[in-house]
Amino acid sequence: MLTEAFLARIRLSGTKIDMKHLPLLLRHVAAYIPFENLDIIEGASEVLSEEGTAKKILQQQRGGLCYEINPLLATVLTENDFHVQLISAVIYDALHEEFSKTGYTHTLILLEEHGEQYIVDAGFGNNIPLMAVPLDGRTVSSTNGDYRIEGNDLYMKRRYRDEQFVLAYRFDTQPITKSQLRTSQQIIENSEDSVFNKRPLLTKCTEDGTVTLAGNDLTIMKNGHKTLRTLTDTEKEAAKKQYFYQ
């Protein structure tokens, strides 16, 4: 059972995991488990496994990418009687107006509760919806923005960043296997089209914005106000502990 260790990791020990508390759970995941690619950049990645992911995130107090964070969360939700399955999506690049050439490599969760289906995604960088998003088209609002689903497309209007809804990704509701999950890992780690094997990235949501460390650039968004600093290597290591590995 991973539930107890998971709740301790996100500072929610003793909290009941149910639909009522799911938004709280997702907010704490976003705040305490950073989205990071450091293992890829440092050449320290291991073959994906439930045991390895749990050790990295729960014991070593690290973060991870979508194929690590969401499968771990799915396991915890399953332990608490949720009906979930892992599915995949292809990210939309709004800047270039095209879908990622890496294809359906984004891993997320399809949750079913009382006959209704929802997308749950804790592994989408600092763009993550901090609530379960229903597949019936309803818009949900959280502290970081508004989200809705049209067909198999997730749209987002991030607070202080988007003036209107923009396409985030297109998902496939067919469940993926562990083999497919490892294939996604390999593509994200090795493809020249992957954005996650180019430079170090750490990012997470905060109560009032986001914080991102990309290379040596530290960007803090707070209530719509952006500050950017280029850090020395010593300052960068201190920032990792201050903002991400608490």
Buried (B, 14 or more C-beta within 10 A) or exposed (E): EBBEBBBEBBEBEEBEBEEEBBBBBBBBBBBBBBBBBBBBBEEEBEEBEEEEBBEBBBEEBBBBBBBBBBBBBBBBBBBEEBEBBBBBBBBBEEEEEEBBEBBBBBBBBBBEBEEEBBBBBBBBBBBBBBBBBBBEEEEBBBBBBBBBBEEBBBBBBBBBBBEEBEBBBBBEEEEBEEEBBBBBBEBBBEBEEBBBBEEBBBBBBBEBBBBBBEEBEBBBBBEEEEEEEEBEEEBBEEBBEEBBBE
